[in-house]
Amino acid sequence: MLYCQNVDYFRAVGLLIGVTSAFLIEEKYIHFKNTRNIKHIILRLLGGMFVFGFVLLPLTFVFPHGSNPVVYIFRGIAHGVAFFVSMGLYPFVFKKFDRFFNE
């Protein structure tokens, strides 16, 4: 990992760690349920994109900038955190608001 000089590699590793941890949390505590209602699908998709950007953008400004492996690690952490929140914690909102979206 330290020999790689490409920021995309570190972003991919961060996303992989984020999706793995989000999957474990979701599977154990949230139990996300799919819907066939097109309005709910679009609402969830737009909300997920908003949450991802809302978490990622501030982290990109807070973490250091540059082109060295330490900066790349922070980029990977930012992407991992954003993906974890959007895939692991954001579906918890659906569970809390299911009563408003009766199918």
N, CA, C and O atoms as a MOPAC input file, in Angstrom:
PM7 MOZYME 1SCF
protein

 N      0.82600 1    -1.19500 1     0.00000 1
 C      0.00000 1     0.00000 1     0.00000 1
 C      0.86900 1     1.25800 1     0.00000 1
 O      0.49900 1     2.25900 1    -0.61300 1
 N      2.00000 1     1.22300 1     0.66700 1
 C      2.85100 1     2.40500 1     0.73100 1
 C      3.64500 1     2.62900 1    -0.56000 1
 O      4.14900 1     3.72900 1    -0.78500 1
 N      3.76200 1     1.61800 1    -1.39900 1
 C      4.49700 1     1.77300 1    -2.64400 1
 C      3.64400 1     2.35100 1    -3.76100 1
 O      4.17900 1     2.78700 1    -4.78100 1
 N      2.35700 1     2.36200 1    -3.59300 1
 C      1.46400 1     2.87200 1    -4.63200 1
 C      1.46700 1     4.39600 1    -4.60200 1
 O      1.31600 1     5.00200 1    -3.54100 1
 N      1.63400 1     4.99600 1    -5.73900 1
 C      1.69800 1     6.45400 1    -5.82300 1
 C      0.49200 1     7.02900 1    -6.56000 1
 O      0.59300 1     8.09400 1    -7.16800 1
 N     -0.63400 1     6.34500 1    -6.51300 1
 C     -1.82500 1     6.77400 1    -7.23100 1
 C     -2.95500 1     7.02200 1    -6.24000 1
 O     -3.27300 1     6.15100 1    -5.43000 1
 N     -3.56200 1     8.19900 1    -6.30000 1
 C     -4.62400 1     8.54400 1    -5.35500 1
 C     -5.85600 1     7.67000 1    -5.56800 1
 O     -6.59200 1     7.40600 1    -4.61700 1
 N     -6.09400 1     7.21700 1    -6.79700 1
 C     -7.26000 1     6.37400 1    -7.05300 1
 C     -7.18800 1     5.04900 1    -6.29800 1
 O     -8.21500 1     4.51600 1    -5.88000 1
 N     -6.00300 1     4.52700 1    -6.12600 1
 C     -5.82600 1     3.30100 1    -5.36200 1
 C     -6.28900 1     3.50300 1    -3.92400 1
 O     -7.01200 1     2.67000 1    -3.37800 1
 N     -5.87900 1     4.59400 1    -3.32000 1
 C     -6.23700 1     4.85800 1    -1.92700 1
 C     -7.72900 1     5.15500 1    -1.78600 1
 O     -8.34600 1     4.76800 1    -0.79300 1
 N     -8.30500 1     5.82700 1    -2.75900 1
 C     -9.75500 1     6.04500 1    -2.74900 1
 C    -10.49800 1     4.72400 1    -2.83500 1
 O    -11.48400 1     4.51100 1    -2.12900 1
 N    -10.02400 1     3.83800 1    -3.70100 1
 C    -10.67000 1     2.53500 1    -3.84500 1
 C    -10.56000 1     1.71400 1    -2.56600 1
 O    -11.51900 1     1.04900 1    -2.17300 1
 N     -9.40500 1     1.75500 1    -1.91800 1
 C     -9.24000 1     1.03200 1    -0.65000 1
 C    -10.16300 1     1.63000 1     0.40500 1
 O    -10.78600 1     0.89200 1     1.16900 1
 N    -10.25900 1     2.95400 1     0.45700 1
 C    -11.17300 1     3.60300 1     1.40400 1
 C    -12.61800 1     3.21500 1     1.14500 1
 O    -13.36700 1     2.92500 1     2.07800 1
 N    -13.01200 1     3.20900 1    -0.13400 1
 C    -14.37600 1     2.80400 1    -0.47500 1
 C    -14.63000 1     1.34500 1    -0.11300 1
 O    -15.71200 1     1.00300 1     0.36400 1
 N    -13.64700 1     0.49300 1    -0.33500 1
 C    -13.79500 1    -0.92000 1     0.01000 1
 C    -13.96000 1    -1.10300 1     1.51900 1
 O    -14.80900 1    -1.87600 1     1.96100 1
 N    -13.16100 1    -0.40400 1     2.29800 1
 C    -13.29800 1    -0.48500 1     3.75900 1
 C    -14.64000 1     0.08800 1     4.18900 1
 O    -15.29200 1    -0.46400 1     5.07500 1
 N    -15.06100 1     1.19200 1     3.57300 1
 C    -16.34700 1     1.79300 1     3.90800 1
 C    -17.51600 1     0.89100 1     3.58900 1
 O    -18.42800 1     0.74700 1     4.40400 1
 N    -17.50700 1     0.27400 1     2.40500 1
 C    -18.62100 1    -0.59300 1     2.02100 1
 C    -18.63800 1    -1.86800 1     2.85500 1
 O    -19.71300 1    -2.36300 1     3.19300 1
 N    -17.47700 1    -2.40800 1     3.19000 1
 C    -17.43800 1    -3.61500 1     4.01500 1
 C    -17.97700 1    -3.34700 1     5.41100 1
 O    -18.79600 1    -4.11200 1     5.92000 1
 N    -17.52300 1    -2.27500 1     6.02700 1
 C    -18.01200 1    -1.96200 1     7.37500 1
 C    -19.48100 1    -1.55300 1     7.34200 1
 O    -20.22900 1    -1.88500 1     8.26100 1
 N    -19.90600 1    -0.84500 1     6.30900 1
 C    -21.32700 1    -0.47300 1     6.18600 1
 C    -22.18800 1    -1.71100 1     6.02500 1
 O    -23.26200 1    -1.80100 1     6.62000 1
 N    -21.72900 1    -2.66800 1     5.22800 1
 C    -22.49100 1    -3.90000 1     5.03600 1
 C    -22.64000 1    -4.65200 1     6.35400 1
 O    -23.71900 1    -5.15700 1     6.66200 1
 N    -21.57000 1    -4.72900 1     7.12700 1
 C    -21.63800 1    -5.43900 1     8.40500 1
 C    -22.60000 1    -4.76200 1     9.38000 1
 O    -23.38100 1    -5.43700 1    10.05100 1
 N    -22.54500 1    -3.43700 1     9.46000 1
 C    -23.44200 1    -2.69700 1    10.35400 1
 C    -24.88700 1    -2.83300 1     9.88300 1
 O    -25.78800 1    -3.06900 1    10.68700 1
 N    -25.10400 1    -2.68300 1     8.58100 1
 C    -26.45900 1    -2.76600 1     8.03800 1
 C    -27.04000 1    -4.15800 1     8.25200 1
 O    -28.20600 1    -4.29700 1     8.62100 1
 N    -26.24100 1    -5.17500 1     8.02500 1
 C    -26.71200 1    -6.54700 1     8.17700 1
 C    -27.04900 1    -6.88200 1     9.62300 1
 O    -27.98700 1    -7.63400 1     9.88700 1
 N    -26.29500 1    -6.33400 1    10.54500 1
 C    -26.50100 1    -6.67200 1    11.95600 1
 C    -27.60900 1    -5.84500 1    12.61500 1
 O    -28.37000 1    -6.37400 1    13.42500 1
 N    -27.71000 1    -4.54400 1    12.27500 1
 C    -28.61200 1    -3.66800 1    13.00800 1
 C    -29.77300 1    -3.09700 1    12.19000 1
 O    -30.84800 1    -2.87900 1    12.74900 1
 N    -29.60300 1    -2.85300 1    10.92800 1
 C    -30.59200 1    -2.07700 1    10.17400 1
 C    -31.56000 1    -2.95000 1     9.39600 1
 O    -32.76400 1    -2.69800 1     9.43100 1
 N    -31.08200 1    -3.95800 1     8.70000 1
 C    -31.91000 1    -4.84500 1     7.88300 1
 C    -32.70100 1    -4.05600 1     6.82700 1
 O    -33.93200 1    -4.03000 1     6.83900 1
 N    -31.96800 1    -3.42500 1     5.93000 1
 C    -32.55300 1    -2.61300 1     4.86000 1
 C    -33.48900 1    -3.44500 1     4.00200 1
 O    -33.18100 1    -4.58600 1     3.65700 1
 N    -34.64700 1    -2.86300 1     3.65500 1
 C    -35.62200 1    -3.53900 1     2.80200 1
 C    -35.81500 1    -2.72700 1     1.53100 1
 O    -36.01800 1    -1.51400 1     1.56900 1
 N    -35.74500 1    -3.43100 1     0.39800 1
 C    -35.94700 1    -2.77500 1    -0.89200 1
 C    -37.41600 1    -2.45300 1    -1.10000 1
 O    -38.29400 1    -3.04000 1    -0.46700 1
 N    -37.66100 1    -1.52700 1    -1.98400 1
 C    -39.01200 1    -1.15400 1    -2.33300 1
 C    -39.17400 1    -1.24200 1    -3.84300 1
 O    -38.19100 1    -1.15800 1    -4.57900 1
 N    -40.38600 1    -1.40600 1    -4.30100 1
 C    -40.66000 1    -1.41500 1    -5.73600 1
 C    -41.34500 1    -0.12600 1    -6.16600 1
 O    -41.64500 1     0.05900 1    -7.34500 1
 N    -41.59000 1     0.75500 1    -5.22200 1
 C    -42.22700 1     2.03300 1    -5.51900 1
 C    -41.18400 1     2.97000 1    -6.12200 1
 O    -40.18700 1     3.29400 1    -5.47700 1
 N    -41.41800 1     3.40300 1    -7.36300 1
 C    -40.43900 1     4.20600 1    -8.08500 1
 C    -40.15700 1     5.53900 1    -7.38400 1
 O    -39.02600 1     6.02200 1    -7.41600 1
 N    -41.16300 1     6.12900 1    -6.76000 1
 C    -40.95200 1     7.39000 1    -6.03500 1
 C    -40.00700 1     7.19300 1    -4.85300 1
 O    -39.14000 1     8.02900 1    -4.59800 1
 N    -40.17800 1     6.09400 1    -4.14100 1
 C    -39.30800 1     5.81500 1    -2.99700 1
 C    -37.88600 1     5.51600 1    -3.45700 1
 O    -36.92000 1     5.91700 1    -2.80700 1
 N    -37.75900 1     4.81000 1    -4.58100 1
 C    -36.43500 1     4.49700 1    -5.11300 1
 C    -35.69400 1     5.77700 1    -5.48000 1
 O    -34.52400 1     5.94100 1    -5.13600 1
 N    -36.36900 1     6.67400 1    -6.17200 1
 C    -35.74500 1     7.93900 1    -6.57700 1
 C    -35.40500 1     8.78500 1    -5.35600 1
 O    -34.33100 1     9.38400 1    -5.29900 1
 N    -36.30100 1     8.84000 1    -4.38800 1
 C    -36.05300 1     9.59900 1    -3.16500 1
 C    -34.84100 1     9.05100 1    -2.41300 1
 O    -34.00300 1     9.81400 1    -1.93400 1
 N    -34.75800 1     7.74300 1    -2.31600 1
 C    -33.61900 1     7.12400 1    -1.62800 1
 C    -32.31600 1     7.37400 1    -2.37700 1
 O    -31.28700 1     7.65200 1    -1.76000 1
 N    -32.35600 1     7.27500 1    -3.69600 1
 C    -31.15500 1     7.50000 1    -4.49100 1
 C    -30.66300 1     8.93500 1    -4.36900 1
 O    -29.47800 1     9.16600 1    -4.13300 1
 N    -31.55400 1     9.88700 1    -4.52600 1
 C    -31.16700 1    11.29000 1    -4.40300 1
 C    -30.68700 1    11.61800 1    -2.99300 1
 O    -29.71900 1    12.35900 1    -2.81900 1
 N    -31.35600 1    11.07300 1    -2.00000 1
 C    -30.93100 1    11.28000 1    -0.61700 1
 C    -29.55700 1    10.68600 1    -0.36100 1
 O    -28.73500 1    11.30100 1     0.31900 1
 N    -29.29400 1     9.49300 1    -0.89800 1
 C    -27.99100 1     8.86200 1    -0.72700 1
 C    -26.87500 1     9.65700 1    -1.38500 1
 O    -25.78800 1     9.79000 1    -0.82300 1
 N    -27.13900 1    10.18400 1    -2.57200 1
 C    -26.13700 1    11.00800 1    -3.25300 1
 C    -25.87700 1    12.28900 1    -2.47200 1
 O    -24.73400 1    12.73300 1    -2.36300 1
 N    -26.93600 1    12.88200 1    -1.93000 1
 C    -26.78500 1    14.09100 1    -1.13800 1
 C    -25.96600 1    13.81900 1     0.11700 1
 O    -25.06400 1    14.58800 1     0.44800 1
 N    -26.27200 1    12.73800 1     0.81300 1
 C    -25.55200 1    12.39700 1     2.04400 1
 C    -24.07700 1    12.13600 1     1.73700 1
 O    -23.20500 1    12.60100 1     2.47000 1
 N    -23.79100 1    11.40200 1     0.66800 1
 C    -22.40300 1    11.12300 1     0.29200 1
 C    -21.64200 1    12.42400 1     0.05500 1
 O    -20.54700 1    12.61200 1     0.58500 1
 N    -22.21800 1    13.31700 1    -0.73700 1
 C    -21.56400 1    14.60000 1    -1.00600 1
 C    -21.46700 1    15.47900 1     0.22300 1
 O    -20.46700 1    16.16800 1     0.42300 1
 N    -22.50800 1    15.45800 1     1.05300 1
 C    -22.54000 1    16.27200 1     2.26100 1
 C    -21.44900 1    15.85200 1     3.24400 1
 O    -20.90400 1    16.68600 1     3.96700 1
 N    -21.13600 1    14.56600 1     3.26900 1
 C    -20.08300 1    14.07800 1     4.15500 1
 C    -18.71100 1    14.23900 1     3.50600 1
 O    -17.75300 1    14.61900 1     4.17900 1
 N    -18.60500 1    13.95700 1     2.21300 1
 C    -17.30200 1    13.96200 1     1.54500 1
 C    -16.73100 1    15.36300 1     1.35400 1
 O    -15.53800 1    15.56800 1     1.57400 1
 N    -17.53800 1    16.31300 1     0.95600 1
 C    -17.01500 1    17.64900 1     0.66000 1
 C    -16.32800 1    18.32000 1     1.85000 1
 O    -15.22200 1    18.83500 1     1.68600 1
 N    -16.92700 1    18.33800 1     3.02600 1
 C    -16.20700 1    18.94700 1     4.15600 1
 C    -14.90600 1    18.21500 1     4.49700 1
 O    -13.92500 1    18.84400 1     4.89000 1
 N    -14.89800 1    16.88900 1     4.34600 1
 C    -13.68700 1    16.13700 1     4.65800 1
 C    -12.56300 1    16.45500 1     3.67500 1
 O    -11.39300 1    16.46300 1     4.05900 1
 N    -12.89700 1    16.71400 1     2.42700 1
 C    -11.85100 1    17.04800 1     1.45800 1
 C    -11.23600 1    18.41200 1     1.74900 1
 O    -10.07600 1    18.65800 1     1.42000 1
 N    -12.01400 1    19.29400 1     2.36600 1
 C    -11.45900 1    20.60000 1     2.72800 1
 C    -10.65400 1    20.54100 1     4.02500 1
 O     -9.69600 1    21.29700 1     4.18900 1
 N    -11.02800 1    19.65600 1     4.94600 1
 C    -10.35500 1    19.55200 1     6.23900 1
 C     -9.03000 1    18.81000 1     6.11200 1
 O     -8.03100 1    19.21400 1     6.70800 1
 N     -9.01600 1    17.72800 1     5.33800 1
 C     -7.80800 1    16.91500 1     5.21000 1
 C     -6.78400 1    17.64100 1     4.34300 1
 O     -7.14800 1    18.48500 1     3.52500 1
 N     -5.50400 1    17.31500 1     4.51800 1
 C     -4.44100 1    18.02100 1     3.77600 1
 C     -4.50000 1    17.75600 1     2.27600 1
 O     -5.05600 1    16.75600 1     1.82200 1
 N     -3.91400 1    18.67600 1     1.52500 1
 C     -3.85000 1    18.56400 1     0.06900 1
 C     -2.40900 1    18.33300 1    -0.34700 1
 O     -1.47800 1    18.65800 1     0.39000 1
 N     -2.23800 1    17.78000 1    -1.50900 1
 C     -0.90200 1    17.54400 1    -2.02800 1
 C     -0.86200 1    16.25400 1    -2.81300 1
 O     -1.90000 1    15.68900 1    -3.15700 1
 N      0.33300 1    15.79400 1    -3.09200 1
 C      0.48400 1    14.56900 1    -3.87200 1
 C      1.56900 1    13.68600 1    -3.26100 1
 O      2.61400 1    13.44100 1    -3.86400 1
 N      1.29000 1    13.22000 1    -2.06000 1
 C      2.18100 1    12.25500 1    -1.42500 1
 C      1.33200 1    11.18200 1    -0.76100 1
 O      0.13300 1    11.38500 1    -0.56900 1
 N      1.91800 1    10.05100 1    -0.40700 1
 C      1.13700 1     8.93900 1     0.13300 1
 C      0.34300 1     9.26800 1     1.39500 1
 O     -0.73200 1     8.70400 1     1.59800 1
 N      0.83100 1    10.14700 1     2.23300 1
 C      0.08800 1    10.50100 1     3.45200 1
 C     -1.21700 1    11.21200 1     3.08600 1
 O     -2.26300 1    10.93500 1     3.67200 1
 N     -1.15400 1    12.11300 1     2.13200 1
 C     -2.35700 1    12.80600 1     1.66200 1
 C     -3.30500 1    11.81100 1     1.01700 1
 O     -4.51900 1    11.90700 1     1.19500 1
 N     -2.76600 1    10.85900 1     0.27100 1
 C     -3.59900 1     9.84500 1    -0.37400 1
 C     -4.32400 1     8.98700 1     0.66800 1
 O     -5.47600 1     8.60000 1     0.47000 1
 N     -3.65100 1     8.69800 1     1.75900 1
 C     -4.29700 1     7.92400 1     2.83500 1
 C     -5.47000 1     8.71300 1     3.40900 1
 O     -6.53200 1     8.14600 1     3.66600 1
 N     -5.28700 1    10.00800 1     3.60900 1
 C     -6.39100 1    10.82500 1     4.10900 1
 C     -7.54000 1    10.87300 1     3.10800 1
 O     -8.70200 1    10.87500 1     3.51300 1
 N     -7.24400 1    10.91100 1     1.82000 1
 C     -8.29600 1    10.86700 1     0.79200 1
 C     -9.06300 1     9.55200 1     0.87800 1
 O    -10.28800 1     9.52400 1     0.76000 1
 N     -8.32700 1     8.47000 1     1.08300 1
 C     -8.98100 1     7.17400 1     1.23800 1
 C     -9.87000 1     7.12700 1     2.46300 1
 O    -10.96100 1     6.55800 1     2.42500 1
 N     -9.40600 1     7.72200 1     3.54800 1
 C    -10.21100 1     7.78100 1     4.77200 1
 C    -11.48000 1     8.59700 1     4.52600 1
 O    -12.56400 1     8.20800 1     4.96200 1
 N    -11.34900 1     9.71200 1     3.83800 1
 C    -12.51900 1    10.56100 1     3.55600 1
 C    -13.54800 1     9.80600 1     2.73400 1
 O    -14.74000 1     9.85200 1     3.03800 1
 N    -13.10600 1     9.11800 1     1.70500 1
 C    -14.04300 1     8.36300 1     0.87900 1
 C    -14.64900 1     7.18900 1     1.65000 1
 O    -15.83000 1     6.88100 1     1.49000 1
 N    -13.84900 1     6.54600 1     2.47400 1
 C    -14.37300 1     5.44500 1     3.27900 1
 C    -15.43000 1     5.89800 1     4.27000 1
 O    -16.45300 1     5.23500 1     4.43600 1
 N    -15.19100 1     7.01600 1     4.92600 1
 C    -16.17000 1     7.55400 1     5.88300 1
 C    -17.44900 1     7.96600 1     5.16600 1
 O    -18.54900 1     7.67100 1     5.63400 1
 N    -17.31000 1     8.64100 1     4.04000 1
 C    -18.49000 1     9.08400 1     3.29300 1
 C    -19.30400 1     7.89100 1     2.81100 1
 O    -20.53300 1     7.91300 1     2.86900 1
 N    -18.63500 1     6.86500 1     2.34400 1
 C    -19.35600 1     5.68700 1     1.86200 1
 C    -19.99000 1     4.93400 1     3.02200 1
 O    -21.10000 1     4.41800 1     2.88800 1
 N    -19.30000 1     4.86200 1     4.16500 1
 C    -19.87500 1     4.19400 1     5.32900 1
 C    -21.14600 1     4.90100 1     5.79500 1
 O    -22.14200 1     4.24800 1     6.10500 1
 N    -21.11500 1     6.21200 1     5.84400 1
 C    -22.29000 1     6.96500 1     6.28900 1
 C    -23.43700 1     6.80100 1     5.29000 1
 O    -24.58400 1     6.60100 1     5.68800 1
 N    -23.13000 1     6.88500 1     3.99900 1
 C    -24.20000 1     6.82100 1     3.00800 1
 C    -24.74900 1     5.41000 1     2.81600 1
 O    -25.90700 1     5.26000 1     2.42600 1
 N    -23.96000 1     4.38000 1     3.07600 1
 C    -24.43500 1     3.01200 1     2.88900 1
 C    -24.73200 1     2.28200 1     4.19600 1
 O    -25.47300 1     1.29900 1     4.19300 1
 N    -24.17600 1     2.73800 1     5.29500 1
 C    -24.36400 1     2.04700 1     6.56000 1
 C    -25.29500 1     2.75300 1     7.52300 1
 O    -26.04700 1     2.10800 1     8.25400 1
 N    -25.25000 1     4.06700 1     7.52700 1
 C    -26.07900 1     4.81500 1     8.47500 1
 C    -27.31100 1     5.44100 1     7.82200 1
 O    -28.36700 1     5.53400 1     8.44800 1
 N    -27.18000 1     5.86500 1     6.58300 1
 C    -28.30900 1     6.49800 1     5.89200 1
 C    -29.52100 1     5.56400 1     5.77000 1
 O    -30.64400 1     6.04000 1     5.93800 1
 N    -29.36100 1     4.26000 1     5.48600 1
 C    -30.53800 1     3.38000 1     5.44000 1
 C    -31.28500 1     3.28200 1     6.76600 1
 O    -32.45400 1     2.89800 1     6.78700 1
 N    -30.62800 1     3.62100 1     7.86300 1
 C    -31.31200 1     3.63300 1     9.15600 1
 C    -32.46300 1     4.63700 1     9.14600 1
 O    -33.46500 1     4.44400 1     9.83400 1
 N    -32.31800 1     5.70700 1     8.36700 1
 C    -33.38400 1     6.70900 1     8.23900 1
 C    -34.63200 1     6.07300 1     7.63700 1
 O    -35.74800 1     6.38400 1     8.05300 1
 N    -34.45000 1     5.18300 1     6.65900 1
 C    -35.60000 1     4.51700 1     6.04000 1
 C    -36.37000 1     3.71400 1     7.07200 1
 O    -37.60100 1     3.70400 1     7.07700 1
 N    -35.63900 1     3.05000 1     7.93500 1
 C    -36.28100 1     2.22900 1     8.96000 1
 C    -37.10600 1     3.09600 1     9.91500 1
 O    -38.19800 1     2.70400 1    10.32700 1
 N    -36.58500 1     4.26400 1    10.26300 1
 C    -37.29700 1     5.15100 1    11.18800 1
 C    -38.52500 1     5.79800 1    10.54000 1
 O    -39.51600 1     6.07000 1    11.21700 1
 N    -38.45500 1     6.04300 1     9.22500 1
 C    -39.54200 1     6.73600 1     8.54200 1
 C    -40.39500 1     5.81200 1     7.67900 1
 O    -41.12400 1     6.28900 1     6.80900 1
 N    -40.32000 1     4.50300 1     7.90200 1
 C    -41.12300 1     3.54900 1     7.13400 1
 C    -42.61900 1     3.78400 1     7.30400 1
 O    -43.39400 1     3.54000 1     6.37900 1
 N    -43.01500 1     4.24000 1     8.44000 1
 C    -44.45400 1     4.45700 1     8.67200 1
 C    -45.03300 1     5.54700 1     7.78300 1
 O    -46.23900 1     5.57100 1     7.53400 1
 N    -44.17200 1     6.46200 1     7.29600 1
 C    -44.63900 1     7.51300 1     6.39800 1
 C    -44.70500 1     7.04800 1     4.95300 1
 O    -45.35800 1     7.67700 1     4.12100 1
 N    -44.02000 1     5.92900 1     4.65300 1
 C    -43.96600 1     5.41400 1     3.29500 1
 C    -44.61600 1     4.04100 1     3.21100 1
 O    -43.98000 1     3.07600 1     2.78700 1
 N    -45.84800 1     3.95000 1     3.60400 1
 C    -46.54500 1     2.65800 1     3.53800 1
 C    -46.71500 1     2.25600 1     2.07700 1
 O    -47.09600 1     3.06100 1     1.22700 1
 N    -46.42300 1     1.00400 1     1.82100 1
 C    -46.51800 1     0.51400 1     0.43600 1
 C    -47.81000 1    -0.24100 1     0.24300 1
 O    -48.07900 1    -0.73400 1    -0.85300 1

